[in-house]
Amino acid sequence: MARLPGHAAAPERPALGAAARLRHARRLVGEHGDRAPPPHGRPECHRVGRGHRLLGRAVAGDPRRLVGAVHRLRPLPLLRCGQARPGGLGRRPLQGQARRAHRLGPGLRHPVRRPRGGAVHAARDRAVEVGVSHALSRWDDAVATLAQALRAKGWHLATAESCTGGLIAAACTAIAGSSDWFERGFVTYSNEAKTELIGVPPALIAQHGAVSAEVAQAMAEGALRAARVELAVAVTGIAGPGGATPGKPVGTVWLAVAQHGATTQPVLLQLDGSRSDVREQTVDAALAALLARAR
């Protein structure tokens, strides 16, 4: 909304010099002429609209040309007048500098909100939440089928994850009612976590490595004991792009499903693609293995 000099907003003062225009430049279009300006106005460079000098250059002439145009302007509603005043309706007298959309980061540009400070920020929590929910929805059908099978048997599930970092548990709990059959998830990313949380012997890790059939089996059976459930799944692998060792390239994943009264048989997966691809394919394989055991 542009600012007009005081004589443009109040035609009863038709001849004002530069000093007078400066004194009356704080009046906004649509405000009453007899209303006193706010006690804590903004500095000249931070006011809403343009100062009288910029306005004069914009119309390529003396701003007094606009005196006649004032009569054709519609008065602003009271709500807009309140919004225009510094400090009115939640506005601070000084506003921060807005950030351009391309500086908000990929995937975080929409939705955008403007908090009271005046700067534009991305609603990061909402954007991330929407993105994660969309990614997890790809497993809704598989998880719903698994949930039906577990409910029919009265079983509960636990997970122990290394390379997927809790993604299997997140997929299981993304649908409503998962508390009926999902007990807990262990994210055992480090070797110490594998030992402390689910009892994997340090000597076993030192002998075979964290990415091995022996460790995957120990993780699944340890989660079964720690959570006191009927079924548990464990995954450990190399999602990449780094971490490969001789004989264990990126995409090497060991998966094991443990069940009371049944033998645990680890399965080797050799997966391709990016880090995200490897993790998602691991979740696919884990859900399929669980469903095969629960049926």
Stockholm file with secondary structure:
# STOCKHOLM 1.0

chainA/1-295         MARLPGHAAAPERPALGAAARLRHARRLVGEHGDRAPPPHGRPECHRVGRGHRLLGRAVAGDPRRLVGAVHRLRPLPLLRCGQARPGGLGRRPLQGQARRAHRLGPGLRHPVRRPRGGAVHAARDRAVEVGVSHALSRWDDAVATLAQALRAKGWHLATAESCTGGLIAAACTAIAGSSDWFERGFVTYSNEAKTELIGVPPALIAQHGAVSAEVAQAMAEGALRAARVELAVAVTGIAGPGGATPGKPVGTVWLAVAQHGATTQPVLLQLDGSRSDVREQTVDAALAALLARAR
#=GR chainA/1-295 SS CCBCCHHHHCTTCCCCCHHHHHHTTTCBTTSCTTSCCCTTCCCGGGSSSCCHHHHHHHTTSCGGGGHHHHTTSCCCCHHHHHHHSTTGGGCCSSCCCCCCGGGSCTTCSSSEECCTTSCCEECHHHHHHHHHHHHHGGGHHHHHHHHHHHHHHTCCEEEEESTTTTHHHHHHTTSTTGGGTEEEEEECCSHHHHHHHHCCCHHHHHHHCSSSHHHHHHHHHHHHHHHTCSEEEEEEECCSSSCCBTTBCTTEEEEEEEETTSCCCCEEEECCSSHHHHHHHHHHHHHHHHHHHHC
#=GC SS_cons         CCBCCHHHHCTTCCCCCHHHHHHTTTCBTTSCTTSCCCTTCCCGGGSSSCCHHHHHHHTTSCGGGGHHHHTTSCCCCHHHHHHHSTTGGGCCSSCCCCCCGGGSCTTCSSSEECCTTSCCEECHHHHHHHHHHHHHGGGHHHHHHHHHHHHHHTCCEEEEESTTTTHHHHHHTTSTTGGGTEEEEEECCSHHHHHHHHCCCHHHHHHHCSSSHHHHHHHHHHHHHHHTCSEEEEEEECCSSSCCBTTBCTTEEEEEEEETTSCCCCEEEECCSSHHHHHHHHHHHHHHHHHHHHC
//
